[in-house]
Amino acid sequence: MNVEEIKKIIEEKPNLSTALGMEFISTPEDDTCMARMKVDERNRQPFGFLSGGATLALAENVAGVGSSALCQGCACVGIEVSGSHVKAVSEGDTVTAFARLLHKGSSLHVWNVDIKDTSGDLISSVRVTNYVINPQRK
């Protein structure tokens, strides 16, 4: 999935993705996109671990980027995010979110996002549902 045009939009002005240090990555698969995020002072808990909220934000944002790449010209917004955190990640590590499209309807997209650390261990598994707002649809 090519997310280069969406990355340009994200980089135009400050937003949650840039504030937390997310980097979006194109993939050769049409139903998959990725994002990376270094665990640092922008997204960690006071205890030095990746915040669960930042993890869910990463999942929702990478799924949003994927939906936006599939439906250019539409606004794609998360309407449900549900995740399970299974392992902590320490500051200094980097996590990678692997988002795979499960359902592509005309107004709803469902994504599964697995987030892994640099060792490849599963950190969180997240389900994201996006609502696709098409300005031409009444």
C-alpha positions as CSV (number, residue, x, y, z in Angstrom):
1,M,0.0,0.0,0.0
2,N,1.4,3.3,-1.0
3,V,1.1,5.9,1.8
4,E,3.4,8.6,0.4
5,E,0.7,11.1,-0.5
6,I,-0.9,10.7,3.0
7,K,2.5,11.2,4.6
8,K,2.8,14.5,2.9
9,I,-0.6,15.6,4.3
10,I,0.4,14.5,7.8
11,E,3.7,16.4,7.7
12,E,2.0,19.7,6.6
13,K,1.2,20.8,10.2
14,P,1.7,19.5,13.7
15,N,-0.6,16.7,14.8
16,L,-0.7,13.6,17.2
17,S,1.3,11.5,14.7
18,T,4.2,13.9,14.5
19,A,4.0,14.7,18.2
20,L,4.5,11.1,19.2
21,G,7.2,10.4,16.6
22,M,5.3,8.1,14.2
23,E,6.8,7.2,10.8
24,F,4.5,5.7,8.2
25,I,5.8,3.1,5.8
26,S,4.5,1.9,2.4
27,T,4.4,-1.8,1.7
28,P,4.1,-3.9,-1.5
29,E,0.8,-5.4,-0.3
30,D,-2.5,-3.6,-1.2
31,D,-4.1,-4.4,2.1
32,T,-1.2,-3.7,4.5
33,C,0.6,-0.7,5.8
34,M,3.2,-0.1,8.6
35,A,4.4,2.5,11.0
36,R,7.3,2.8,13.3
37,M,7.7,4.7,16.6
38,K,10.7,5.1,18.8
39,V,9.9,4.8,22.5
40,D,11.1,8.1,24.1
41,E,10.0,11.0,26.3
42,R,7.1,11.8,23.9
43,N,5.3,8.5,24.3
44,R,6.5,6.7,27.5
45,Q,5.0,6.4,30.9
46,P,6.8,8.0,33.9
47,F,8.2,4.5,34.6
48,G,10.1,4.4,31.3
49,F,7.8,2.0,29.4
50,L,5.8,2.7,26.2
51,S,2.4,4.1,27.2
52,G,-0.6,2.0,26.4
53,G,-2.4,5.1,25.2
54,A,0.4,5.9,22.8
55,T,0.3,2.3,21.5
56,L,-3.4,2.6,20.8
57,A,-2.8,6.0,19.1
58,L,-0.2,4.3,16.9
59,A,-2.6,1.6,15.9
60,E,-5.5,4.0,15.2
61,N,-3.2,6.3,13.2
62,V,-1.7,3.6,11.0
63,A,-5.2,2.2,10.3
64,G,-6.3,5.8,9.5
65,V,-3.4,6.2,7.1
66,G,-4.3,2.9,5.4
67,S,-8.0,3.9,5.0
68,S,-7.0,7.3,3.7
69,A,-4.6,5.8,1.2
70,L,-7.4,3.5,0.0
71,C,-10.0,6.3,-0.2
72,Q,-8.2,9.4,-1.2
73,G,-10.3,12.5,-1.0
74,C,-12.3,11.1,1.9
75,A,-12.0,11.8,5.7
76,C,-11.3,8.5,7.5
77,V,-11.9,8.6,11.3
78,G,-11.6,6.0,13.9
79,I,-14.9,5.1,15.6
80,E,-13.7,2.0,17.6
81,V,-10.3,1.0,18.9
82,S,-9.8,-2.0,21.1
83,G,-6.5,-3.6,22.1
84,S,-4.7,-5.9,24.3
85,H,-1.2,-5.1,25.6
86,V,0.8,-8.3,26.2
87,K,4.3,-7.1,26.8
88,A,6.1,-3.9,28.0
89,V,8.6,-2.0,25.9
90,S,11.4,0.0,27.4
91,E,12.4,3.5,26.4
92,G,15.0,3.4,23.7
93,D,13.4,0.5,21.8
94,T,11.4,1.0,18.6
95,V,8.0,-0.5,17.9
96,T,6.6,-1.3,14.5
97,A,2.8,-1.5,13.8
98,F,1.7,-3.9,11.1
99,A,-1.8,-3.0,9.9
100,R,-3.8,-5.4,7.8
101,L,-7.2,-4.6,6.3
102,L,-9.9,-7.1,7.3
103,H,-12.9,-5.5,5.8
104,K,-13.3,-2.7,3.2
105,G,-16.8,-1.5,2.9
106,S,-18.0,1.7,1.3
107,S,-18.3,3.4,4.7
108,L,-16.5,1.1,7.2
109,H,-13.0,-0.3,7.2
110,V,-11.9,-2.8,9.9
111,W,-8.2,-3.3,10.5
112,N,-6.1,-5.6,12.7
113,V,-2.9,-4.0,13.9
114,D,-0.1,-6.0,15.5
115,I,2.6,-4.0,17.2
116,K,6.0,-5.6,17.8
117,D,9.3,-4.6,19.3
118,T,12.7,-4.8,17.6
119,S,13.0,-8.5,18.7
120,G,9.8,-9.3,16.8
121,D,7.9,-10.0,20.0
122,L,4.2,-9.0,20.1
123,I,3.5,-6.0,22.2
124,S,-0.1,-5.3,21.5
125,S,-2.9,-6.5,19.2
126,V,-5.4,-3.9,18.3
127,R,-8.7,-3.9,16.2
128,V,-9.6,-0.5,14.6
129,T,-12.8,0.4,12.9
130,N,-12.7,3.5,10.7
131,Y,-15.7,5.4,9.3
132,V,-15.1,6.7,5.8
133,I,-16.7,10.1,5.2
134,N,-17.0,10.6,1.4
135,P,-17.8,14.3,0.7
136,Q,-19.6,13.3,-2.5
137,R,-22.0,10.9,-0.7
138,K,-25.1,12.6,0.7
